[in-house]
Amino acid sequence: MSNPVKAFDSTSNAVGLQCPKCGSSMVLKDGIYGKFYSCSRFPRCKGTRSYLKM
């Protein structure tokens, strides 16, 4: 039996923010220092923003 491989969808965690460098949408990611927003075009664009709980 073969197990189907699910493709990674970078827009699944999309939030209503724009990248400060290129204007693309930002996605919420979990890093070693906590959550942060990253450009959905990573690694072509390295734009990030801090995650602030409100």
PEHUJO-V882319 format. One record per helix or strand. SS is the DSSP state (H for helix, E for strand). FROM is the first residue (numbers start at 1). TO is the last residue. If there is no record, write none. Layout:
BEGIN
{{SS | FROM | TO} {SS | FROM | TO}}
END
This chain:
BEGIN
{{E | 14 | 18} {E | 25 | 31} {E | 34 | 39} {E | 48 | 50}}
END
